[in-house]
């Protein structure tokens, strides 16, 4: 394999930003899945990744020419509790590649062994979390959600010990960058203003070059991160997605979804739904995600105070003004997105009230979130009551809702088109992901590959994937998910 053309901008930052590391070697690596289109977009021949050198790079058995592997340092609030040093405990940044669109993308190995930040852990990844992240992150791409991506999944031929022994794997993750809110917190906690400025300038150059020319670009940087995060969280919620661990070290300043641990898509809708086995208080429930996001962004704003103004009071005023914009930006994106899902006029007088009423009825009726919107889209096209049976079975709440909804649906077919673009038919349902993982544990990857294929076009109805549209039976429901660390 000819080595990819690595650039190493992060490794050119001061040494306190990272630790040089070497990935751990594994005994018997085997390719599970290569993301061919993504490889090509990064200037890599997909076939070369299946060569001995390619497999060496993807498994950690060989450092490609030009790469400078590092583990990044960061801190963070985890479920509200401050941890002054975290860092990449099982992930290694190989370097950056130039995407075909001209932007830089990080290439990172997850599960590649111990680093100085492993905190006593082995730095390895079990097979299950690797397959989950591959499936869900690539599904998010197809769903139109900003996200990190999966270039490859590789089994390692060794066991990883958690509560039990599990097969090991390595995920090759691609991201616009891996700079987190927690990266800023790491230096703020150490009162390292020089490093904060260096990091902020790095992020501006990498992600927000449009603000570089402003008289004070740092409030503008915060403003842009808030915009992206508010829109991102609104998009999650419109798909019934629950991240599960919205700690500050799991929030990317690029505005991408990152760290797919105990994430899940809701089946039966309820706003207080939680899946993460460690979120016992519901801090990151579906309905609480905007609150968590705003809180995280307030922590980012704190770290930038020294860059806003030498006058602390003035800096706080600037930060508060920016943070207060989160709610407005989020609400606009949230309600506009749900208006699209319902096919109603965004600026209709009663649009927000209808959206809230819809979600209330959904929760009360214990309907499947994705199936409801799929059926609604079909009904809007067919006008056949059979496509919306729950609304025509004598329930006065739903029958009245149908009439009020129809009054607000956009004219001229535009409402239906927006519904088709906003309401996926197939999502990575928890029970199917778990079934794919269980089969893979026995060496059978057929369901994993089938799910990947189905999720490439989630808004298209295809007969061969009808079974993947179905919500779980009672004995198939997944009630808790795990992060795998």
C-alpha positions, 0 to 999 in steps of 0.5 A, a space after each residue: 500500500 502506498 502510504 496516505 499523505 498525512 499532515 500532522 497539524 495537531 502534532 505541531 502544537 506545543 507538547 503539552 497538548 498531547 503525548 506521542 504514542 505507538 499503537 499496540 500490536 495485535 495478534 491476528 487482525 482481520 478486516 470486518 468492514 472497509 468504508 470504500 467511498 470514504 477511503 476514496 474521498 480521503 485519497 486512499 485506494 480502498 483496495 490498498 487497505 486490505 493489503 498487509 500494510 493497510 491492515 497494519 495501519 488499521 489494526 495498529 500493527 504498523 505506523 504508516 509513513 508520514 504519520 505521527 501518532 499522538 494521544 490528545 490531552 483533555 479534561 471534562 465534566 462527566 455527569 456534572 463531576 469535574 475530572 481535571 485530566 482525561 485524554 485519549 485513553 484508548 484512542 490514537 490520532 495518526 494524523 490528518 488527511 486532506 478530504 476531496 472537498 479540501 478540508 482536513 480530517 483526523 484519522 484516529 484508531 479507537 481501541 489501539 492500546 494504552 496511552 498516558 491517559 488510560 488511567 489504569 485501563 487496557 486501552 482496548 475496545 471490545 467488538 460490540 462498541 466498535 460495530 455499534 459506532 460503525 453502524 450508528 455513525 455511518 447511519 447518521 451520515 445518511 440521515 444528514 446529521 453532522 458526525 464523525 465517521 467510520 473508515 474501517 472496523 478490524 477484529 484483533 484476534 485477542 480477548 478484551 476483559 470487562 465483566 467477561 472476556 470479549 473479542 477485541 476490535 479497532 475502529 478507524 474513526 474520521 473526524 473534522 477534528 477531535 478538539 472537545 470542550 474538554 480540551 479547552 477545559 484542560 488548559 483553563 484549569 491550569 490557567 494556561 492562557 497561552 495554550 488557550 489562545 493557541 487552541 482557539 486559533 487552531 480551531 478558528 483556522 481549522 473550522 471557523 476561518 470566517 471569524 479570523 478577521 474580526 477585531 476580537 474573533 474569540 466571542 465569534 468563535 463561541 457564537 459559531 460553536 453554539 450555532 452548530 451545537 444547537 442545530 445538531 442537538 435539535 436534529 438528534 431530537 427530530 430523529 429520536 436519537 439519544 446520545 447517552 453521554 453528553 459530557 464536556 469531553 464528548 462535545 466536539 467544537 466542530 459541531 459533529 456528533 462524537 463518541 457513540 457509546 451508549 447511544 440509541 434511537 427511541 422506539 416507543 416515544 417518551 420524552 424522558 427516555 434514557 438508555 445509558 446504563 450509567 445515566 441513572 438520574 436521566 441527566 441526558 434523557 431525550 428531553 434534557 439534551 438541549 439543557 445539557 448542551 447549553 450547560 456544556 457550552 457555558 463551560 466552554 464560554 468560561 474557558 474563553 473568558 481570558 480571551 474575551 477581555 482583560 476585564 473579567 466583568 466585561 468578559 463575563 458579560 460577553 459570554 453571557 450574551 452569547 450563551 443566552 442565544 443558545 435557546 433561541 437558536 435551538 428552538 428555531 431549529 427544533 420547531 422548524 425541523 418538526 414542522 418539516 416532519 409534519 409537513 406544516 408551514 413553519 411560520 403558521 400561527 399554531 405550528 409550535 402548539 401543534 408540534 407540542 400537542 403531537 409529541 404529547 399524544 405520541 407519548 400518551 399513545 405509546 407509539 413508535 416514534 419513527 413508525 409514526 412519522 413514516 405512517 404519517 408521510 404515507 397517509 399524506 400521500 395516499 389519504 388512505 386511513 389504513 396507513 394511519 390506523 391509530 387515528 381512525 379507531 375512534 380516539 377523539 384526541 387523534 381524530 381531532 388532531 388529524 383535522 387540525 394537522 391537515 389545516 396546517 399542511 403546506 400547499 402544493 405538495 411541498 409539505 409532502 416533499 419535506 416529510 419525505 426528506 425528514 422522516 426516515 423509513 429505517 434507522 439503526 434500531 437498538 434490537 437490530 444493532 444488538 442482534 448484529 453484535 451478538 451474531 458477530 460475537 459468533 463470527 457471523 457478520 451477515 446482519 451487520 453488513 445487511 444493516 449497513 447496506 439498508 442504512 445507506 438510504 434511510 429515506 427510501 422504502 425498499 421491499 427487501 428491508 421491510 423487516 428492518 423498519 419494524 419496531 421490536 417485539 416485547 422480548 426484543 426491546 433493549 432497555 439499557 446500552 453500555 459504553 464499552 470502556 
